[in-house]
């Protein structure tokens, strides 16, 4: 068995045990669903991960306070898998819900906020909303710069370059690409 297969096997067993011991109306079951889904995503099995992430997020909505950072994380995970699977409208509406929640619960300068903004920006860029993507990416980059040495800063600059190219701002895009390489 590969690393993902072995991890999934153990996490599936944990999920089974939690379902039996705790019922589906316990947050630990949602956590197990999220963990199995995360391993499936890491293995590139998005179609199988989606129902698990959806169930985990639905459970989190029922079981967690509406202002908890954990709920924001469950929603962000679901939005990410929906985005990868091409369900952009659903992913966008969840990002729009979870970003303010993450900002309120983790703070506006949290790395998780920057990542969620980056994800929504990529989605907007894919849909042709290059201006919306640019605004989100500039905020994401500002957060990452304020955090100090962030390895995701280069990727965010590349993504901003793509949004700028989409608007015909080639010189500014080139500057962002060079910044990403620096």
Protein Blocks (a to p, Z undefined) as FASTA:
>chain_A
ZZklmmmmmmmmmmmmmmmmnopabfklmmmmmmmmmmmmmnopamlmmmmmmmmmmmmm
mmpcfkbfklmmmmmmmmmmmmmnopamlmmmmmmmmmmmmmmmnopkbfklmmmmmmmm
mmmmmnopamlmmmmmmmmmmmmmmnopafklmmmmmmmmmmmmmnopamlmmmmmmmmm
ZZ
